């Protein structure tokens, strides 16, 4: 057992027009952009899988374009989560998991199950959904993280439910969505969404330093004392945990530089 988990920082996707000037070298072919991002970053959250399926060959190509240790987090299909009854999502979950994602091999990171902001917490139905998430696919272990965006999820019952199934909740740094700083699985997944295009590193340097310290605490098996937990009385086992931190949405133009600045500190 290592004394600390691995901390990977990254961005959402790798195709964004402003990055042609702010991140990628001049005249770099678009076909080489993922290779460049793979050298500069440690992880990428793929949003395209939320909207449509990909071919197995596509996942295999992505895996071949990035170095050892790099991972892709995949956002699960919207058809799995944007539904009235989550317990009925089995066919959609199966379709998503069998489209060829395991072609990524050891480059496959956590799967993000994102819910609409109008989706309220129904304990029985949400547990039924968690029961549909398999521990592995084609012999490859799967890690699951959920992102509820409704305030009704901010109750200890939700945290206890996640811990029972060893599923993480997104640590969202967002102006409107709830933050879940509680540890419920063997990894922590953060989405940093308060950046600005006017800041060269997306987040101010002092904020990046604070987040770096928090992530190092998580990686070492602890929990930061400056982030509010929903189940404040609950304590998670102290053990090394991997951390995934993505600069998303706010300050997207400089998100790659934020990720690189944070990676240097961890």
C-alpha positions in Angstrom: 0.0 0.0 0.0 1.4 3.4 -1.0 1.2 6.3 1.5 -0.8 8.4 -1.0 -3.1 7.9 -4.0 -2.4 9.3 -7.5 -3.7 12.8 -8.2 -4.6 13.5 -11.8 -5.7 16.9 -13.1 -7.3 17.6 -16.5 -10.0 19.2 -18.6 -13.2 18.5 -20.3 -12.6 17.2 -23.8 -9.7 18.3 -26.0 -11.4 20.0 -29.0 -12.2 23.7 -28.3 -11.5 26.4 -30.8 -9.9 28.9 -28.4 -7.4 26.3 -27.3 -5.9 26.4 -30.8 -4.3 29.6 -29.7 -4.2 29.3 -25.9 -3.1 25.7 -25.5 -2.0 24.0 -28.7 1.1 24.8 -30.6 0.7 26.9 -33.8 -0.3 24.8 -36.9 -0.7 21.6 -34.9 -3.0 19.3 -36.9 -6.3 18.6 -35.1 -5.5 14.9 -35.4 -2.5 15.5 -33.1 -4.3 17.5 -30.5 -5.1 14.6 -28.2 -1.5 13.4 -28.3 -0.4 16.9 -27.2 -3.1 17.1 -24.5 -1.9 13.6 -23.3 1.6 14.9 -22.9 0.6 18.0 -21.0 -2.2 16.7 -18.8 -3.0 13.6 -16.8 -6.7 13.1 -17.5 -9.6 14.2 -19.8 -13.3 14.0 -19.1 -15.2 13.1 -22.2 -18.5 14.8 -22.7 -19.3 13.4 -26.1 -20.2 10.0 -24.7 -23.1 11.7 -22.9 -24.8 12.6 -26.2 -24.0 9.6 -28.4 -22.3 6.2 -28.7 -18.8 5.7 -30.0 -17.3 2.8 -31.9 -14.8 0.4 -30.2 -12.1 1.5 -32.7 -12.6 5.1 -31.5 -11.9 4.2 -27.9 -8.9 2.1 -29.0 -7.5 5.1 -30.9 -7.9 7.4 -28.0 -6.0 4.9 -25.8 -3.2 4.7 -28.3 -2.8 8.5 -28.5 -2.0 9.0 -24.8 0.8 7.8 -22.6 0.8 5.3 -19.8 -0.9 6.6 -16.6 -3.2 8.9 -18.5 -7.0 8.2 -18.0 -10.2 9.2 -19.7 -13.3 9.7 -17.5 -16.4 9.0 -19.6 -19.7 10.8 -19.0 -22.4 8.2 -19.2 -25.2 8.5 -21.7 -28.0 10.9 -20.9 -30.5 8.1 -21.6 -29.3 6.4 -18.4 -29.9 9.3 -16.1 -32.4 11.7 -17.6 -35.5 9.6 -16.8 -38.3 9.7 -14.3 -37.7 6.2 -12.9 -34.0 5.4 -12.5 -34.7 1.8 -11.7 -35.7 1.3 -15.3 -32.3 2.4 -16.7 -30.9 -1.1 -17.1 -31.1 -1.4 -20.9 -29.5 2.1 -21.4 -26.8 1.3 -18.9 -26.0 -2.0 -20.6 -25.9 -0.3 -24.0 -23.5 2.3 -22.7 -21.2 -0.1 -21.1 -21.0 -2.5 -24.0 -20.3 0.0 -26.8 -16.6 -0.6 -26.5 -15.4 1.5 -23.6 -13.2 -1.3 -22.4 -11.0 -0.8 -25.5 -9.5 2.0 -23.3 -8.0 -0.7 -21.1 -6.0 0.8 -18.2 -6.8 4.3 -19.6 -10.4 3.9 -18.5 -11.0 6.2 -15.6 -14.2 6.8 -13.6 -17.6 6.8 -15.3 -19.6 10.0 -14.5 -23.4 9.6 -14.1 -24.7 13.1 -14.3 -28.3 14.1 -13.4 -30.4 17.0 -14.4 -30.8 19.9 -11.8 -34.5 19.1 -11.6 -33.9 15.5 -10.5 -34.8 15.2 -6.8 -33.6 12.6 -4.4 -35.8 9.5 -4.1 -33.9 7.1 -1.8 -35.6 3.9 -3.0 -35.3 4.7 -6.7 -31.7 5.9 -6.4 -30.6 2.8 -4.6 -32.2 0.8 -7.3 -30.1 2.7 -9.8 -26.9 2.1 -7.9 -27.6 -1.6 -7.9 -27.5 -1.5 -11.7 -23.9 -0.2 -11.8 -21.6 -3.2 -12.2 -18.2 -3.5 -10.6 -16.6 -4.6 -13.8 -17.0 -4.9 -17.5 -15.2 -7.4 -19.8 -12.8 -8.1 -16.9 -11.9 -4.5 -16.3 -12.8 -2.9 -13.0 -15.2 0.0 -13.1 -15.3 3.1 -10.9 -18.5 5.1 -10.7 -19.2 8.7 -9.6 -22.6 10.4 -9.6 -23.3 14.1 -10.0 -26.7 15.0 -8.6 -27.5 18.7 -9.0 -30.6 19.1 -6.7 -30.3 20.3 -3.1 -32.5 17.4 -1.9 -29.5 15.1 -2.2 -27.6 17.0 0.6 -28.7 14.6 3.3 -26.8 12.0 5.3 -29.0 9.3 3.9 -27.6 9.9 0.4 -24.0 9.8 1.6 -24.7 6.5 3.5 -26.2 5.1 0.4 -23.2 5.9 -1.8 -20.8 4.5 0.8 -22.8 1.2 0.9 -22.2 0.8 -2.8 -18.7 2.4 -2.9 -19.8 5.0 -5.4 -18.3 8.6 -5.2 -20.2 11.9 -5.5 -18.8 14.8 -7.5 -17.0 17.4 -5.4 -18.5 20.3 -7.4 -17.0 23.7 -7.0 -20.0 25.5 -8.5 -22.1 28.6 -7.8 -25.4 26.7 -7.9 -24.9 23.0 -7.7 -24.4 21.2 -4.3 -20.9 20.3 -3.2 -20.3 16.8 -1.8 -17.0 16.7 0.0 -17.8 13.5 1.8 -15.6 10.4 1.0 -17.8 7.5 0.0 -15.5 5.4 -2.3 -11.9 4.6 -3.0 -11.4 7.8 -5.1 -12.4 11.5 -5.1 -13.7 13.3 -8.2 -13.7 17.1 -8.4 -15.2 19.4 -11.0 -13.8 22.9 -10.6 -16.3 25.2 -12.4 -15.7 28.7 -11.0 -12.8 29.7 -13.2 -12.5 32.8 -15.4 -11.2 33.5 -18.9 -9.5 36.6 -17.5 -7.2 34.5 -15.3 -4.2 32.9 -17.0 -4.5 29.8 -14.9 -8.3 29.6 -14.9 -8.4 29.8 -11.1 -6.4 32.4 -9.1 -3.0 31.0 -8.0 -4.0 31.1 -4.3 -7.2 29.1 -5.0 -5.1 26.5 -7.0 -2.8 26.2 -4.0 -5.8 25.6 -1.6 -7.2 22.9 -3.9 -3.8 21.3 -4.2 -3.6 21.0 -0.4 -7.1 19.6 -0.2 -6.4 17.0 -2.9 -3.2 15.9 -1.2 -5.2 15.4 2.0 -7.7 13.3 0.2 -5.0 11.3 -1.6 -3.3 10.6 1.8 -6.6 9.1 3.2 -7.9 12.1 5.0 -10.6 14.8 4.4 -10.0 18.5 4.2 -11.2 20.4 7.3 -12.2 23.5 5.2 -14.8 21.8 3.1 -18.3 21.2 4.6 -19.4 17.6 4.6 -23.1 16.6 4.3 -22.7 13.8 6.8 -20.4 15.7 9.2 -20.5 12.9 11.9 -19.4 10.2 9.5 -15.8 9.3 9.0 -14.4 7.3 6.1 -11.6 4.7 6.5 -8.2 6.3 6.3 -6.5 4.8 3.2 -4.8 6.2 0.1 -7.3 7.4 -2.6 -6.8 8.4 -6.2 -8.0 11.9 -7.0 -9.3 13.2 -10.3 -9.7 17.0 -10.7 -11.1 18.6 -13.8 -11.3 22.3 -14.7 -14.7 22.5 -16.4 -17.0 25.2 -17.8 -15.9 28.4 -16.1 -12.7 29.8 -17.5 -12.6 27.1 -20.2 -10.2 29.1 -22.4 -7.4 28.7 -19.8 -8.6 25.4 -18.2 -5.5 23.5 -19.5 -3.2 26.0 -17.8 -5.2 25.6 -14.6 -4.8 21.8 -14.8 -1.1 22.1 -15.5 -0.6 24.6 -12.7 -2.4 22.3 -10.2 -0.6 19.2 -11.3 2.7 20.9 -10.6 1.7 21.4 -7.0 0.5 17.8 -6.3 
